[in-house]
Amino acid sequence: MCESCQDAEATFSCVTCTGDHGWCRPCMIKSHQSLPFHKIQLWIGKCFKDVTLADLGFIWYLGHGGKPCP
């Protein structure tokens, strides 16, 4: 169960974060949008697979307060 929303299956974990954590896709993106260099992994049934926030659809905006250019 996702530790943030408590509503979806926790299929993502972060090797960089301290402790044993599990998030669903939206909560992983939300919790790591300011930590883009953390090592994220996806549970694929038998093992974990390395993924990036970009693989999850996250776009890191560097200007305008983290929002897209106007």
Secondary structure, DSSP 8 states (H G I E B T S, - for coil): --TTTSSS---EEESSSSS---B-HHHHHHHHTT-TTS-EEEE-SSSEEEE-TTTTT-----SGGGS---
